[in-house]
């Protein structure tokens, strides 16, 4: 009986406990719903791209929130960093201390940081080339910090810029107009001039690097000047110097213009302009130097022979050299010993190939007499026409400057001029020479198969099994591969003749041709490029993109809207091409980054117009299309 009472008591206690637990659970569930709702609010806040988080006193800025954060602040210190950068990691504690101190400043100065590699739009916008990089943003305008990686120095500079009395330093870049252009440019021994457009995105990105280069070059004992011209207002200057794109850079020497082909970053501009400020031709004093060039050289030897620095032909040569100095190593000598060795007279320009490139089919030396003060063009034409041997060695380092002329016949094998492999290399080259002599309008070259493994792969020759492979690259950017077979002069001759007669089919890397291509944006692949883009009956806007490119993904819905806008224009095509998966069989449509957009007018397909604006919105693209269209059926106002 007693045991039964105890059991009943235990059951009542258990029931009471279960009831209490259930009530607690209900309350907990109700509270959980509220907390879950709170979590949703947090998630929504995190999903809001424009929200700004703070981490140890430092604001975290992104592509999405930068402009809104900066907009209402007079001064902000911003660091561009990278997660893998050791200097950034080491400086992080000091940067947080800076943030803490500037938070107490009167008025407080926000301190922020940007993950440069992940926030690529801002990285490109501010031309960030290294980490860490610091910008002091004053009223929205970034001032580049050039000091050392020092907490005290960085703090001092921020406070200096934040002062109400601070005045931005005058631009080191000279502003040129029609009123002062001739006076400044004609008086300068050398000056670099940028022709820009205020609306051009590339110009905006380039501006801070150009200004930094101007500052550094202006500090030299003999300053090198940098200047700029707003080509949209100084239209006569832009037309005079044939400015067709932005930014265009030209070097002027005492008023004479020369193309600038150097780098476009701060350090690159500085180094290039210092080199350009020196003499274009280097003096050779010892005969031994000439002999070493001939024995062990790898490129054409160019030497002007003169009686002295006051020789009129020497002055003509120097002026002409300025036009080609970026493409060739140029020399001159006043040595009678070298003159006698080469068996030439003062006032002559000599060009020779290294001994390994000599052949029975071409002279060992080309000479030009310039003592009669020839026009510069005759000197430069002589240099460019004789720079490449009958069969030269095409390499990655000389490809663009020596082997841009087409058609180009390339013979690929294990090219190696070292002692152990020289005989084999020359053996195959001799077979190429036997054919090259009969095709003077073609350029012939040998190339190492390992250096050009990707090119061989694109030609379908990577696994040919043959020791020697051959391809022809033509003027339209098309490629032709020789069917793999045992190589000989006769085989090469037949292949070149078949190309000359138009009997060869080009090799084009291409995705499959789309079965249904009726959308507002036409899909172009390698096999259909000529059919669609080069159709002379239609205007075509073509976007070259890569599937992995973030900028391309961002552009995709805008580009689709553009296609829909013009879908009823029968003579206008809005098209796109995956340039990573297809060959672009026309070298006029160069793609150096993604996305790249060209307008191919119906009446000038070989001179497409590149869209170079920073803003890729619907209005900007529409304006570009309508500005260049030749086939719109309706008026622009109707569109």
C-alpha positions as CSV (number, residue, x, y, z in Angstrom):
1,X,0.0,0.0,0.0
2,X,2.7,2.4,1.0
3,X,4.6,1.5,-2.2
4,X,1.5,2.3,-4.3
5,X,1.2,5.8,-2.7
6,X,4.8,6.5,-3.4
7,X,4.4,5.5,-7.1
8,X,1.3,7.7,-7.4
9,X,3.2,10.6,-5.9
10,X,6.1,10.2,-8.3
11,X,3.7,10.1,-11.2
12,X,2.1,13.4,-10.1
13,X,5.5,15.0,-9.8
14,X,6.5,13.8,-13.2
15,X,3.3,15.1,-14.8
16,X,3.8,18.5,-13.2
17,X,7.4,18.6,-14.5
18,X,6.3,17.7,-18.0
19,X,3.6,20.4,-17.9
20,X,6.2,23.0,-16.8
21,X,8.6,21.9,-19.5
22,X,5.9,22.2,-22.1
23,X,5.0,25.8,-21.0
24,X,8.7,26.7,-21.0
25,X,9.0,25.3,-24.4
26,X,6.1,27.3,-25.7
27,X,7.5,30.5,-24.2
28,X,10.9,29.6,-25.6
29,X,9.3,29.0,-29.1
30,X,7.6,32.3,-28.9
31,X,10.7,34.0,-27.9
32,X,12.5,32.1,-30.6
33,X,10.2,33.4,-33.2
34,X,11.0,36.9,-32.1
35,X,14.7,36.2,-32.1
36,X,14.4,34.6,-35.5
37,X,12.7,37.7,-36.7
38,X,15.6,39.7,-35.3
39,X,18.0,37.4,-37.1
40,X,16.2,38.1,-40.3
41,X,16.6,41.8,-39.7
42,X,20.3,41.3,-39.2
43,X,20.5,39.1,-42.3
44,X,18.7,41.8,-44.3
45,X,21.1,44.4,-42.9
46,X,24.1,42.1,-43.9
47,X,22.6,41.6,-47.3
48,X,22.3,45.4,-47.8
49,X,25.4,46.1,-49.9
50,X,25.5,49.7,-48.8
51,X,25.8,48.9,-45.1
52,X,29.2,49.6,-43.5
53,X,30.7,47.5,-40.8
54,X,33.3,48.6,-38.3
55,X,36.1,46.3,-37.2
56,X,38.4,47.4,-34.3
57,X,37.6,51.0,-35.0
58,X,38.2,50.7,-38.8
59,X,35.4,51.0,-41.3
60,X,35.1,48.2,-44.0
61,X,34.4,49.7,-47.4
62,X,33.4,47.9,-50.5
63,X,32.6,48.6,-54.2
64,X,29.0,49.0,-53.2
65,X,29.2,51.3,-50.1
66,X,32.3,53.4,-50.8
67,X,30.6,56.4,-52.5
68,X,27.7,56.6,-50.0
69,X,30.2,56.4,-47.1
70,X,32.5,59.1,-48.5
71,X,29.8,61.4,-49.7
72,X,29.1,63.4,-46.5
73,X,32.6,63.3,-44.9
74,X,35.2,66.0,-45.2
75,X,38.3,63.8,-44.7
76,X,38.7,60.0,-44.7
77,X,41.8,57.9,-44.4
78,X,41.5,54.8,-46.6
79,X,43.9,51.8,-46.8
80,X,43.9,49.4,-49.7
81,X,45.2,46.1,-48.4
82,X,45.3,42.4,-49.4
83,X,44.7,39.4,-47.1
84,X,48.0,37.8,-48.2
85,X,50.1,41.0,-47.8
86,X,52.6,40.6,-44.9
87,X,53.2,44.3,-44.7
88,X,49.5,44.9,-44.4
89,X,49.3,42.3,-41.6
90,X,52.3,43.8,-39.7
91,X,50.9,47.3,-40.0
92,X,47.3,46.4,-38.9
93,X,47.8,47.0,-35.2
94,X,49.3,50.5,-35.9
95,X,46.5,51.3,-38.3
96,X,43.9,50.5,-35.6
97,X,45.8,52.8,-33.2
98,X,45.6,55.5,-35.9
99,X,41.8,54.9,-36.2
100,X,41.5,55.2,-32.4
101,X,43.5,58.5,-32.2
102,X,41.7,60.1,-35.2
103,X,38.3,59.1,-33.7
104,X,39.2,61.5,-30.8
105,X,40.4,64.2,-33.2
106,X,38.3,67.4,-33.5
107,X,36.4,66.9,-35.7
108,X,36.8,63.1,-35.8
109,X,38.3,61.6,-39.0
110,X,37.0,58.2,-40.1
111,X,39.6,55.5,-40.9
112,X,38.7,52.8,-43.4
113,X,40.1,49.9,-45.3
114,X,39.4,48.2,-48.5
115,X,40.2,44.6,-49.5
116,X,41.8,45.5,-52.9
117,X,41.7,42.1,-54.6
118,X,38.1,41.4,-53.7
119,X,36.8,44.9,-54.4
120,X,38.3,45.1,-57.9
121,X,36.1,48.0,-59.1
122,X,37.7,50.3,-56.5
123,X,41.1,48.8,-57.1
124,X,40.8,49.7,-60.8
125,X,39.2,53.1,-60.1
126,X,42.1,54.2,-58.0
127,X,44.8,52.3,-60.0
128,X,46.0,50.3,-57.1
129,X,49.2,48.5,-58.1
130,X,50.6,47.5,-54.7
131,X,49.6,46.9,-51.1
132,X,49.3,48.6,-48.7
133,X,48.3,51.8,-50.5
134,X,46.9,54.8,-48.6
135,X,44.6,57.5,-49.8
136,X,43.5,60.5,-47.9
137,X,40.1,61.5,-49.3
138,X,39.4,65.2,-48.9
139,X,35.9,66.3,-50.0
140,X,35.6,63.3,-52.2
141,X,39.0,63.8,-53.9
142,X,41.7,61.2,-53.2
143,X,45.2,62.4,-52.3
144,X,47.8,59.7,-52.6
145,X,50.0,59.2,-49.5
146,X,53.6,58.9,-50.6
147,X,55.3,58.7,-47.2
148,X,56.8,55.7,-45.4
149,X,54.9,52.9,-43.6
150,X,55.0,54.8,-40.3
151,X,52.2,55.4,-37.9
152,X,53.4,58.8,-36.9
153,X,54.2,60.0,-40.4
154,X,50.8,58.8,-41.7
155,X,49.0,60.5,-38.8
156,X,50.8,63.7,-39.4
157,X,49.9,63.8,-43.1
158,X,46.2,63.0,-42.4
159,X,46.0,65.9,-39.9
160,X,47.8,68.2,-42.3
161,X,45.3,67.5,-45.1
162,X,42.3,67.6,-42.7
163,X,43.2,71.2,-41.7
164,X,40.8,73.8,-43.0
165,X,43.8,75.9,-44.1
166,X,45.2,73.0,-46.2
167,X,45.5,73.9,-49.9
168,X,46.1,71.1,-52.5
169,X,49.5,71.4,-54.2
170,X,49.5,72.7,-57.7
171,X,49.4,70.1,-60.4
172,X,52.8,69.0,-61.7
173,X,51.2,68.2,-65.0
174,X,51.2,71.3,-67.3
175,X,47.8,72.2,-68.8
176,X,48.2,73.0,-72.5
177,X,45.8,74.9,-74.7
178,X,46.0,76.3,-78.2
179,X,47.3,79.5,-76.6
180,X,50.4,78.0,-74.9
181,X,50.9,74.7,-76.7
182,X,53.6,75.8,-79.2
183,X,55.5,77.9,-76.7
184,X,55.8,75.1,-74.2
185,X,56.3,72.2,-76.6
186,X,58.7,73.8,-79.0
187,X,60.9,75.0,-76.1
188,X,61.2,71.5,-74.4
189,X,64.0,69.2,-75.3
190,X,61.5,66.4,-74.5
191,X,58.0,66.5,-73.1
192,X,55.2,63.9,-72.8
193,X,51.7,65.1,-73.7
194,X,48.5,63.3,-72.9
195,X,45.4,64.0,-75.0
196,X,42.4,63.1,-72.9
197,X,38.6,63.5,-72.6
198,X,37.1,64.4,-69.2
199,X,34.4,61.7,-69.6
200,X,36.8,58.9,-70.5
201,X,36.9,56.2,-67.8
202,X,40.4,55.2,-68.9
203,X,41.6,58.8,-68.6
204,X,40.2,59.1,-65.1
205,X,42.0,55.9,-63.9
206,X,45.2,57.1,-65.6
207,X,45.1,60.6,-64.2
208,X,46.6,60.0,-60.7
209,X,49.4,57.8,-62.1
210,X,50.3,60.4,-64.7
211,X,50.3,63.2,-62.1
212,X,52.6,61.1,-59.8
213,X,55.0,60.6,-62.7
214,X,54.9,64.3,-63.5
215,X,55.8,65.1,-59.9
216,X,58.8,62.7,-59.7
217,X,60.2,63.6,-63.2
218,X,59.8,67.3,-62.3
219,X,62.2,66.8,-59.3
220,X,65.2,65.7,-61.5
221,X,68.2,68.0,-61.9
222,X,67.1,68.4,-65.5
223,X,63.3,68.1,-65.2
224,X,61.3,66.0,-67.7
225,X,58.0,67.7,-68.4
226,X,54.6,66.0,-68.6
227,X,51.6,67.9,-69.9
228,X,47.9,67.3,-70.8
229,X,45.4,68.6,-73.4
230,X,41.6,68.3,-73.0
231,X,41.0,67.1,-76.6
232,X,37.3,67.8,-76.3
233,X,37.8,71.5,-76.0
234,X,41.1,71.9,-77.8
235,X,39.8,70.2,-81.0
236,X,42.2,71.8,-83.4
237,X,45.2,70.4,-81.5
238,X,43.5,67.0,-81.3
239,X,42.9,67.1,-85.1
240,X,46.4,68.3,-85.9
241,X,48.0,65.4,-84.0
242,X,45.5,62.8,-85.3
243,X,44.0,61.9,-81.9
244,X,41.3,59.3,-82.4
245,X,41.1,57.7,-79.0
246,X,41.7,58.5,-75.3
247,X,44.1,58.8,-73.7
248,X,46.6,59.3,-76.5
249,X,50.2,60.0,-75.5
250,X,52.8,61.6,-77.7
251,X,56.4,62.5,-77.0
252,X,57.6,65.9,-78.4
253,X,61.2,66.7,-79.0
254,X,61.6,70.4,-79.7
255,X,58.1,70.4,-81.2
256,X,58.5,67.2,-83.2
257,X,55.9,64.5,-82.3
258,X,56.7,60.9,-81.8
259,X,54.5,58.0,-80.7
260,X,54.7,57.0,-77.1
261,X,54.8,53.2,-76.8
262,X,55.8,52.8,-73.2
263,X,54.1,51.6,-70.0
264,X,51.1,53.5,-68.5
265,X,51.8,53.1,-64.8
266,X,53.7,55.6,-62.6
267,X,57.0,53.7,-62.4
268,X,56.8,52.6,-66.0
269,X,56.3,56.2,-67.3
270,X,59.2,57.5,-65.1
271,X,61.7,54.8,-66.3
272,X,60.6,55.1,-69.9
273,X,60.8,58.9,-70.0
274,X,64.3,58.9,-68.3
275,X,65.5,56.4,-71.0
276,X,63.8,58.6,-73.7
277,X,65.5,61.7,-72.5
278,X,68.9,60.1,-73.2
279,X,70.5,59.9,-76.6
280,X,68.8,57.4,-79.0
281,X,72.0,56.0,-80.2
282,X,74.9,54.6,-78.0
283,X,78.5,55.2,-79.0
284,X,80.7,52.2,-79.8
285,X,84.4,53.0,-79.2
286,X,86.1,49.6,-79.4
287,X,86.2,47.2,-82.4
288,X,85.9,44.3,-79.9
289,X,82.3,45.3,-79.2
290,X,81.3,45.0,-82.9
291,X,83.0,41.6,-83.1
292,X,81.1,40.4,-80.0
293,X,77.8,41.6,-81.5
294,X,78.5,39.6,-84.7
295,X,79.6,36.5,-82.9
296,X,77.2,36.2,-80.0
297,X,74.4,38.7,-80.8
298,X,70.8,37.8,-81.1
299,X,69.4,40.8,-83.0
300,X,70.2,43.0,-85.9
301,X,73.3,45.2,-85.4
302,X,72.8,48.9,-86.5
303,X,75.8,51.2,-86.5
304,X,76.1,54.7,-88.0
305,X,79.7,55.6,-89.1
306,X,80.5,59.3,-88.7
307,X,83.6,61.6,-88.6
308,X,82.4,63.4,-85.4
309,X,79.5,64.8,-83.4
310,X,79.4,67.9,-85.8
311,X,79.0,65.7,-88.8
312,X,75.7,66.8,-90.5
313,X,74.9,63.2,-91.3
314,X,75.3,62.2,-87.6
315,X,72.7,64.8,-86.6
316,X,70.3,63.5,-89.3
317,X,70.9,60.0,-88.0
318,X,70.2,61.0,-84.4
319,X,67.0,62.7,-85.3
320,X,65.8,59.7,-87.3
321,X,66.7,57.3,-84.5
322,X,64.2,59.1,-82.2
323,X,61.5,57.6,-84.4
324,X,62.6,54.0,-83.9
325,X,64.5,54.0,-80.7
326,X,61.9,52.0,-78.9
327,X,62.2,49.1,-81.3
328,X,65.9,48.8,-82.0
329,X,69.3,49.0,-80.3
330,X,70.9,51.8,-82.2
331,X,74.7,52.6,-82.2
332,X,77.2,55.0,-83.8
333,X,80.9,55.3,-83.8
334,X,83.6,57.8,-84.7
335,X,86.3,55.1,-84.7
336,X,88.5,54.8,-87.8
337,X,89.4,51.3,-86.7
338,X,85.8,50.2,-86.8
339,X,85.3,52.1,-90.1
340,X,88.2,50.2,-91.7
341,X,87.1,46.8,-90.3
342,X,83.7,47.3,-91.9
343,X,85.2,48.8,-95.0
344,X,82.8,51.7,-95.1
345,X,83.1,55.5,-95.1
346,X,81.9,58.2,-92.7
347,X,78.3,59.2,-93.3
348,X,77.1,55.6,-93.9
349,X,74.6,53.5,-91.9
350,X,75.4,49.8,-91.6
351,X,73.1,47.0,-90.7
352,X,74.3,43.4,-90.1
353,X,72.8,40.2,-88.7
354,X,74.7,38.0,-86.2
355,X,76.8,35.3,-87.9
356,X,74.3,32.5,-87.0
357,X,71.7,34.2,-89.2
358,X,74.0,34.7,-92.3
359,X,73.0,32.8,-95.4
360,X,74.1,32.5,-99.1
361,X,70.8,34.1,-100.1
362,X,71.3,37.5,-98.5
363,X,74.0,40.1,-98.1
364,X,76.0,40.1,-94.9
365,X,75.8,43.9,-94.8
366,X,73.3,46.5,-95.8
367,X,74.5,50.1,-96.2
368,X,72.8,53.5,-96.6
369,X,74.7,56.7,-97.4
370,X,73.2,59.6,-95.4
371,X,75.9,62.2,-95.9
372,X,73.6,64.0,-98.3
373,X,71.1,64.7,-95.4
374,X,68.4,62.2,-96.3
375,X,64.8,62.7,-95.1
376,X,64.2,60.9,-91.8
377,X,61.7,58.6,-93.4
378,X,64.4,57.1,-95.7
379,X,66.6,56.3,-92.7
380,X,63.8,54.7,-90.7
381,X,62.5,52.8,-93.7
382,X,66.0,51.4,-94.3
383,X,66.2,50.2,-90.7
384,X,62.7,48.6,-90.6
385,X,63.1,47.0,-94.1
386,X,66.4,45.3,-93.2
387,X,65.9,44.5,-89.5
388,X,64.8,40.8,-90.0
389,X,67.0,38.1,-91.7
390,X,65.6,36.0,-94.4
391,X,64.7,33.4,-91.8
392,X,64.8,34.8,-88.3
393,X,64.3,33.4,-84.8
394,X,60.8,34.4,-83.6
395,X,60.6,34.6,-79.8
396,X,58.1,35.9,-77.3
397,X,60.5,38.8,-76.6
398,X,60.7,40.0,-80.2
399,X,57.4,38.7,-81.6
400,X,55.5,42.0,-81.6
401,X,58.4,44.2,-82.8
402,X,60.0,41.9,-85.4
403,X,57.4,39.6,-86.6
404,X,54.2,41.6,-86.9
405,X,54.3,41.6,-90.7
406,X,52.0,39.1,-92.5
407,X,51.8,36.6,-94.0
408,X,54.2,35.0,-91.5
409,X,55.4,31.5,-92.1
410,X,56.5,29.9,-88.8
411,X,58.4,26.6,-88.6
412,X,58.3,25.1,-85.1
413,X,60.9,22.7,-83.7
414,X,63.5,22.5,-80.9
415,X,65.3,25.8,-81.7
416,X,68.5,26.0,-79.7
417,X,71.7,27.9,-80.8
418,X,73.8,26.6,-77.9
419,X,76.9,24.5,-78.9
420,X,75.3,21.1,-78.4
421,X,72.2,21.8,-80.5
422,X,73.4,24.4,-83.0
423,X,74.0,21.9,-85.8
424,X,70.5,20.5,-85.7
425,X,69.0,24.0,-85.4
426,X,70.8,25.2,-88.4
427,X,70.1,22.0,-90.4
428,X,66.3,22.6,-90.3
429,X,66.7,26.4,-90.8
430,X,68.6,25.7,-94.0
431,X,65.6,23.8,-95.4
432,X,63.4,26.8,-94.6
433,X,65.9,29.2,-96.2
434,X,65.7,27.2,-99.5
435,X,62.0,28.1,-99.7
436,X,62.1,31.6,-98.1
437,X,64.3,32.9,-100.9
438,X,61.6,32.4,-103.4
439,X,58.8,34.2,-101.5
440,X,60.2,37.7,-100.8
441,X,56.7,39.1,-99.9
442,X,56.4,36.6,-97.0
443,X,58.2,36.7,-93.7
444,X,59.7,33.4,-92.6
445,X,60.8,32.5,-89.1
446,X,61.8,29.5,-86.9
447,X,60.3,29.2,-83.4
448,X,61.0,27.0,-80.5
449,X,58.1,24.6,-80.0
450,X,58.2,24.9,-76.2
451,X,58.0,28.8,-76.4
452,X,54.9,28.5,-78.6
453,X,53.3,25.4,-77.1
454,X,49.9,27.3,-76.6
455,X,50.0,28.5,-80.2
456,X,50.8,24.9,-81.4
457,X,47.9,23.7,-79.3
458,X,45.5,26.2,-80.9
459,X,46.7,25.1,-84.3
460,X,46.0,21.4,-83.4
461,X,49.7,20.6,-83.8
462,X,50.7,20.0,-80.2
463,X,50.4,16.2,-80.5
464,X,51.3,15.9,-84.2
465,X,54.1,13.5,-83.5
466,X,56.4,15.3,-86.0
467,X,59.7,16.8,-85.1
468,X,58.9,19.9,-87.2
469,X,55.5,21.6,-87.6
470,X,54.5,24.6,-89.8
471,X,51.8,27.3,-89.7
472,X,51.0,30.5,-91.6
473,X,49.5,33.5,-89.9
474,X,47.9,35.9,-92.4
475,X,47.0,39.6,-92.5
476,X,43.4,39.0,-91.4
477,X,44.5,37.2,-88.2
478,X,43.7,33.8,-89.6
479,X,45.9,30.7,-89.0
480,X,46.7,27.8,-91.3
481,X,48.3,24.6,-90.1
482,X,50.3,22.2,-92.3
483,X,49.2,18.6,-92.1
484,X,51.8,16.7,-90.0
485,X,54.3,14.9,-92.2
486,X,58.0,14.4,-92.4
487,X,59.4,17.9,-93.0
488,X,61.4,18.9,-96.1
489,X,61.9,21.9,-98.3
490,X,59.6,20.5,-101.0
491,X,56.8,19.9,-98.4
492,X,57.1,23.4,-97.1
493,X,57.1,24.9,-100.6
494,X,53.9,23.0,-101.5
495,X,52.2,24.3,-98.3
496,X,53.2,27.9,-99.0
497,X,52.1,27.7,-102.6
498,X,48.7,26.2,-101.6
499,X,48.3,29.2,-99.2
500,X,49.2,31.6,-102.0
501,X,46.6,30.1,-104.3
502,X,43.9,30.3,-101.6
503,X,43.5,26.5,-101.3
504,X,44.0,26.3,-97.5
505,X,41.2,26.4,-94.9
506,X,42.0,28.4,-91.7
507,X,42.1,26.9,-88.3
508,X,39.6,28.6,-86.0
509,X,38.9,27.6,-82.4
510,X,35.2,27.7,-82.1
511,X,32.3,26.7,-79.9
512,X,29.5,24.8,-81.8
513,X,27.3,27.1,-83.9
514,X,24.1,27.8,-81.9
515,X,21.1,26.0,-83.3
516,X,18.8,28.8,-82.2
517,X,20.2,32.3,-82.5
518,X,17.1,34.4,-82.7
519,X,17.4,36.3,-79.3
520,X,17.9,40.0,-79.0
521,X,21.6,39.5,-78.5
522,X,23.2,37.3,-81.3
523,X,25.8,34.7,-80.1
524,X,28.9,34.8,-82.2
525,X,31.4,31.9,-82.3
526,X,34.7,31.5,-84.1
527,X,33.1,29.9,-87.1
528,X,30.5,32.6,-87.5
529,X,32.6,35.7,-86.8
530,X,33.0,36.6,-90.5
531,X,29.4,35.7,-91.4
532,X,27.9,37.9,-88.6
533,X,30.4,40.6,-87.6
534,X,32.0,41.2,-91.0
535,X,28.7,41.3,-92.8
536,X,29.0,44.5,-94.9
537,X,25.3,44.9,-95.1
538,X,24.9,45.4,-91.3
539,X,26.2,47.4,-88.4
540,X,27.3,45.2,-85.6
541,X,28.0,46.0,-81.9
542,X,30.0,43.1,-80.6
543,X,31.0,42.4,-76.9
544,X,33.9,40.1,-76.2
545,X,33.5,38.6,-72.8
546,X,34.7,35.8,-70.5
547,X,32.3,33.6,-68.5
548,X,34.3,34.1,-65.3
549,X,34.6,37.9,-65.6
550,X,32.7,39.8,-62.9
551,X,32.4,42.9,-65.0
552,X,30.9,40.9,-67.8
553,X,28.3,39.3,-65.5
554,X,27.4,42.8,-64.3
555,X,27.0,44.0,-67.8
556,X,24.9,41.0,-69.0
557,X,21.4,42.3,-68.0
558,X,22.2,45.8,-69.4
559,X,23.5,44.3,-72.7
560,X,20.3,42.2,-73.0
561,X,18.2,45.3,-72.5
562,X,20.3,47.0,-75.3
563,X,19.5,44.1,-77.6
564,X,15.8,44.3,-76.8
565,X,15.9,48.0,-77.6
566,X,17.2,47.5,-81.1
567,X,15.7,44.1,-81.8
568,X,13.5,45.5,-84.6
569,X,16.4,47.2,-86.4
570,X,17.1,44.7,-89.2
571,X,20.3,46.4,-90.3
572,X,21.8,46.5,-86.7
573,X,23.0,43.5,-84.7
574,X,23.8,43.5,-81.0
575,X,26.1,40.5,-80.5
576,X,28.4,38.9,-78.0
577,X,31.3,36.4,-78.2
578,X,33.0,34.3,-75.5
579,X,36.5,35.3,-76.4
580,X,38.0,32.7,-74.0
581,X,36.4,29.9,-75.9
582,X,36.7,31.2,-79.5
583,X,39.3,32.6,-81.8
584,X,38.7,36.2,-83.0
585,X,39.8,35.7,-86.6
586,X,40.6,39.4,-87.2
587,X,43.5,41.2,-85.5
588,X,41.6,44.5,-85.8
589,X,39.4,43.4,-83.0
590,X,42.0,43.1,-80.3
591,X,40.9,42.0,-76.9
592,X,43.2,42.8,-74.0
593,X,40.6,42.7,-71.2
594,X,37.0,41.8,-70.6
595,X,34.5,43.0,-71.5
596,X,35.8,44.7,-74.7
597,X,33.1,46.2,-77.0
598,X,33.5,47.3,-80.6
599,X,31.2,48.8,-83.1
600,X,31.7,47.4,-86.6
601,X,30.1,49.9,-89.1
602,X,28.8,48.3,-92.3
603,X,31.0,50.6,-94.4
604,X,34.3,50.1,-92.5
605,X,34.6,46.6,-91.0
606,X,38.4,46.7,-90.8
607,X,38.3,49.8,-88.6
608,X,36.0,49.0,-85.7
609,X,35.4,51.7,-83.1
610,X,36.1,50.6,-79.5
611,X,33.7,51.6,-76.7
612,X,36.1,53.1,-74.1
613,X,33.7,54.8,-71.6
614,X,33.9,53.8,-68.0
615,X,30.1,53.8,-67.6
616,X,28.5,50.8,-69.3
617,X,24.9,51.7,-68.7
618,X,22.1,51.5,-71.2
619,X,22.1,55.2,-72.0
620,X,25.9,55.3,-72.6
621,X,25.8,52.2,-74.8
622,X,22.7,53.4,-76.7
623,X,24.4,56.8,-77.3
624,X,27.5,55.0,-78.6
625,X,25.4,52.9,-81.0
626,X,23.4,55.8,-82.4
627,X,26.5,58.0,-82.8
628,X,28.2,55.4,-85.1
629,X,25.3,53.6,-86.7
630,X,25.0,53.8,-90.5
631,X,21.9,51.7,-90.9
632,X,19.3,52.8,-88.4
633,X,15.8,52.6,-90.0
634,X,14.2,55.0,-87.5
635,X,15.4,58.4,-86.4
636,X,17.4,58.6,-83.2
637,X,14.6,60.6,-81.5
638,X,12.1,57.7,-82.1
639,X,14.5,55.3,-80.5
